[in-house]
Amino acid sequence: MHASPEQLASAVQALLKQSALSPADTERRIEEAFDIDRWRRLVPFATIGGDGDENDGPARISERDAAREKRRLDSEGYFRLSEVFAPVRIARMRRIVEAVRADGWPVAFAFVFDEFWSIVRSPQVASFLEAAVGEDYLQNTVVWAHWVAGERRVAGWSPHDDYREGGDTFLSAWIPLSDATVENGCMFLLPAGVSREISDAIDADRALSPRVVRAALQDVIALPAAAGAMIGWRGDILHWGGANAGGGDPRLSLALEFRSRDARTSRFESPLIDPRGPLPSFRLRLFAITKALREYVKFEPLLERYLPLAERIFAETSDASAAVSNPPPAS
């Protein structure tokens, strides 16, 4: 006898509830989350309250590559830059993620460390971002780290877009900390002009014609990327993580978002920070992490066990968000 989809969904929800952190564990984790010294002891080779660079060498994007990928961004809605970040830096950031996960935290808590904010502040990266979203661009506080297990059929996030109305004032950047290949589930996307029709149909739960489906399947672009690359897309680009076809290693990456200074932003993006200024405060980092965790449980249901923890930290760090002045108005 086969279980119905409703029965399976109910069983999954029951298992998630059973795996939830106990009240005692939640209280302990909250205390640990706010303990900067504990984070420093957990990852002694990382920094909190410095600049996060550790003399790894600057990121490198040639003028030729920058110009080519800006043209691709303008015409197709995405870009792909290889060998941007120093291997020693990427290796250290991967070790940070591994240490955070081994200590029982969602891997997004790697963003308590400087390295995950400073990585996009090298002059050549900043120059490319300025060309992409405009002079005096800002970074929003929507950040995430991904860990996709190295097991067959395990996949990254399902197809989605990041901010459909963002136009050329919005850019997502995705940085692999391990090689992302077709075999282990790299990113896939539909280019500009195709994404919008598919996204609208998904939202409306509307069937697509066979003609549109066939065309979309042929338009799919795979974006394999070696550790230390940087790829990205506009907010209306439909993208997703592929399924692992048998690769044994997990896929690690981080994601950040950038906005034109004069753009009208969503409330979820707030507060915005100036990437030319100091790194975000420790409390603002916790706010950003838990803000995202509350939202992204829809993509990663296993995060539900951390929701009570995230809600408490989010509430207790809202003052850090309120203390940041946002130039553009939030809608």
N, C-alpha and C positions, 0 to 999 in steps of 0.2 A: 504494500500500500504506500503510495507516494503522498507526502505532505503537500498541502496547498501553499501557494505563495504567502497567503495571510498567516498560515500556521508557522511557516519558516520565519517570517518577519517577527511574529510574536516570540518565537524561541530565541531569536537573536537579541531582541530587546530584553528578555529575561536574563540572558547571559551577560549583557552589558550592565544591567543593574547589579548583578551578583559581583561583577568585577570592580564596582565603584569603590573609590577610596573610603575607608571608614572615617567617621568624624574625628577620631584620634589621629589617623594618618593625615587627614586634611589639615588639622591644626599644626602638626609637626612640619608638614611641607610648607605651610604659609610662613612659619618662623624661619625655615631654611631659605625660602625664596628671598626674603628681605635681608639675609645675612651675607653681605658682600664678602667678608673674609672667608666664609665657607666656600663660596664660588671660587675664590682665588686659591684656596687649598685644593679644591677639586681639580682645577686645571691650572697648575702653577706656571705653565709656559704661556698662558694667555694673560691679557691685561683687562682691567676695569679701571677707568679713570685716567688712562694715558691717551696715546694716539693710535694704538693698534697696529703700527707699521712694523716694528721690530726689525727695521733695516733690511727688509726682504728685497728691496729693489722696486722701482716704479713699475706700474702697469705699462704695457706697450701696445699701442695701436698706431700703425703707420698711417701717414696721410692718404696713401693710396687705398688702403683697406677702409679707412673711415669714409672716404668719398664714395667708394663703391657700395658700402653698406647703407649709407644715408640714401643713396639712390634707390636701393632695394626697399628700404623702409618707406620711402615716398610712394613707390609704385605698387609694392606688394603687401605693405603693412607689417613687415618683420625684418630683422637683421640677424646676422651670424658672424661673429668675430672669433677667430681662433687664437690660442696662445697669448691671451691678454695678461694673465696674472702669473707671477713667479711661482714655479712649482713648489718651492719651500714654503711659501705662504699658504698655498692651497692644501698642502699636506698637513700643515699645522692646524688649519681650520677643520679639516676632516677629523683630526684627532680630538679637537674640541667637541665636535658633534658626537663622536663615539663616547667620549667621557661623560657628556651630559646624558646620553641615552643609557649608558651603563649604570648611572646613578638613579635611574627610574623616572627621569623627567621626559616630557615630550621634547623632541629635538629642537623645536623652535626656541627653547630656553637658551640655546647657544647665543641668541641675540642679547644676552646680558653682557657679553664680552665685546670689547672695543673693535676687534678684528672684523666683526660682521657689519659694522657701520662704516668703518674707515675704508673698506675695500674699494668703494666706488668714488673715493676722493682723490685718487691720483690725477695729475693734470691732464693726461691724455684721455682718461675715461671721462673726466669732467668736460673736456672739450667736445667729445662725441655726444654726450648727453645734452650739452648746450645746443649743438646743431640740431638735435632731435626734438627738443621741447622748448628751446628758446633761451635767450640770455637771462641770467638771474633765476634759472629754474629752481624748483624746490623738490624736496623729497617728502612724500607722505609717510605716515607711520603705519603702513600696511606692510608687514614683513612676514616671512615664513621660511622654515627650513624643512626639507623633504628627506625622508628615509623610506625608500621603497625596497622591500626585502628581496633578496636574490633567490627567489623561488619561482618555479614555473607557474604562469598564469597570474601572478601578482602584478597589479598594474598601478600606475600613478592616478592622478585625479581624472575624473570623467570629463568629457568635452564641456567647455565653458568659455565665456569671455570675461574679461576683468572689469571693464567699464565702457559699455557700448557707446555712450554719448560723449566719450572723451575726445574723440577726433585726434588732431595732431597736437593737442595739449597734454596728452597722457602717454606714458611709456612704461611697460613692464620690462625688467631685466632679470634674467635667469642665469645663474652661475653654477655650473657643475663642479662639485668637489671630488667626484670620481668620474671615470669615463662613462658617458651616457651613449649607449649603442642601440642599434635596431634590435639586437638580441636581448638586451636587458631592459628595454622599455624607455627609449629616449622620448623626447617631446615630438609631437606631431601637430600640424596645424593646417587650416584652410586659409589661403591667402585672401587679401582684401578683394571685395567684390563677390566672393562666394560665401564667406563667413556670415555676413549679415542675413542673407535669406535663410540659411540653415538655423541660425540662432533664433530668429523670429519664429520659425516653425516649431522649434523645440519649446520655446516659451508658451506658445499658443496651443501646444499639444496637437498640432496640425500635421496631417500626413503630407509627405512630399511625393511628388510625381516620380515615377521610375526614371524619367529623363534627368531630373535634378539630382537624384541619388547617384545615377551612373556618372554624371559629370563631376559631382563632388568627390566621389571615390577616386577618380582619375586626377583630381586636383590636389589631393592630400600630399603634403610635403613632410618628409621625415627630417628631423634636425639632430642627427648624431653630433655629439660635442664632447671633445676630450676635456678632462679636468683642467680648469683654468681658462676655459673659453668664456665668452659672454654672448648670449643670444637674447632676443627680446622681441616685443610686438606691441602694436597699438591696442587700445582697450577693446576694440570691436572685433579682434581676431579670435576666432574659435580655435582653441588649442586643448591638448590633453596629453597625459602620460601614457605611453604604450604599455602593453602587457609583456612581461618577461617571457621569453621563449626558451628559457633554460639556462641563462647566465647565472653563475653561482654567487656573484658578489652583489651586495646591496647598491642601490643608486642613491647618492647623496647630492643635494643641491640646495641653493638658497634663492629666494626671490625678493625683489624690492621694486618699488614703484616711484615714478617721478612725474612732476606736473609743471606746466608753465606757471610762472608767477601770477599772471593775471587771470588764470582759469577759475571758473566756478567749480568748486569741489563738492564731493559728497560728504555727508557727516561722518561716514565710516572712515574716511581718509584722515580726518583731523586728529591731532594737530599736524600741521606741516612744519618741517624744519629746514633751515638753510644749510646745505651741505658745505658751505664755505665757513660756517661758524663752528663752535665747539661741538663735540659729539653729544648726543642726547644724555640727559641725566640718567642715573641708574633707575630711578622710579619711573621715568618716562619709558625706558626700555621694557620694564615689567608691564606697564600699561599697554604698550604696543603688542607685546607677545600675547597677553591674555585677551586683548581685544580680538586678535586674529583667531585665537583658539576657540573663542565663543562662536565665531562665525564659521570656521572651517570644519567643525565637527560634521557638517553636512557632507564633506568630502572624505573625512576620516572618522567613521563612526566609533572606532575604538577610543577616540579622545573623549568620549562621553564620560568615562570614569573620572576625568580630571575637571569636569565642568564646575562642580562646587568650589574647587580650588581656584579655578580661573575667575569665577564670579567674585569671590572674596578679594583676590588680588586686584582685579579690575576696579572694584569699588574703592579700595583703599589707595589706589594710585591715581584716581581721577583728578586729584589736585595737581599732579604733575602735568596732565594734559591741559588743564585750565590755565596753568601758568605760562603756557607758550602762546605767543601772539601770532595769529595767522593772518598774513596779508590779504589773501583772497577770501571772499565770503563763502560760507558753507551752505549748501542747499539741502 
